[in-house]
Amino acid sequence: MRIGSLTVAIGALLGASSAQTQSPTALHDMPFEQISLQRTECLGSCPSCTVTLHGAGTVVYSGRAYVASTGEHRAQ
């Protein structure tokens, strides 16, 4: 999964979340503590990574195997 595709997926998730509740004024006003998406390895070369959106506005990406960027990356 490319980072660009991931950004689109996160944007869609946040848009769906705000459509179902009162519209938040900022990302840190989201009505959840955290949401995570995890992809695990398979018997081949499947990407292994986790993306976590924290209600306070922090996004944490952790790439483990078969991804373009390994390690932990944070954004606010």
C-alpha positions in Angstrom: 0.0 0.0 0.0 1.4 3.4 -1.0 1.4 6.3 1.4 -0.7 8.3 -1.0 -3.4 5.6 -1.0 -3.2 5.5 2.7 -3.8 9.3 2.9 -6.9 9.0 0.8 -8.2 6.1 2.9 -7.6 8.1 6.1 -9.3 11.1 4.6 -12.3 9.0 3.6 -12.5 7.5 7.1 -12.4 11.0 8.7 -15.0 12.3 6.3 -17.3 9.3 7.1 -16.8 9.8 10.8 -17.7 13.5 10.7 -20.8 12.8 8.5 -22.2 10.5 11.2 -21.7 12.8 14.1 -21.6 16.6 14.7 -19.0 18.1 12.4 -15.8 18.6 14.4 -13.9 21.9 14.1 -10.5 20.2 14.0 -8.9 16.8 13.9 -8.2 16.9 17.6 -11.9 17.1 18.2 -12.6 13.7 16.8 -15.1 11.6 18.8 -12.7 8.6 19.3 -9.7 7.7 21.3 -7.9 5.9 18.5 -8.5 3.9 15.3 -6.0 1.4 14.0 -5.6 -0.4 10.7 -3.2 -3.4 10.7 -1.9 -5.4 7.8 -0.1 -8.6 8.6 2.4 -10.7 6.7 1.3 -13.7 4.6 3.3 -16.7 3.3 4.5 -14.5 0.4 5.5 -10.8 0.3 2.4 -9.2 1.7 3.0 -5.7 3.3 3.1 -5.6 7.1 2.2 -2.3 8.7 0.0 -0.5 11.2 -1.6 3.0 11.0 -3.1 4.5 14.1 -5.1 7.7 14.2 -5.3 9.2 17.7 -8.3 11.4 18.7 -5.9 14.1 19.7 -4.7 14.4 16.0 -1.6 12.3 16.0 -1.1 9.7 13.2 1.4 6.9 13.7 2.6 4.6 10.9 4.7 1.6 11.7 6.1 -0.3 8.7 7.5 -3.7 9.4 8.0 -5.7 6.1 7.5 -5.4 2.4 6.6 -1.7 2.6 8.2 1.4 1.1 9.0 2.9 4.5 9.9 0.8 7.5 10.0 1.9 11.1 7.8 4.2 13.0 6.7 7.6 11.6 4.6 10.2 13.4 2.7 13.2 12.2 0.5 15.8 13.9 
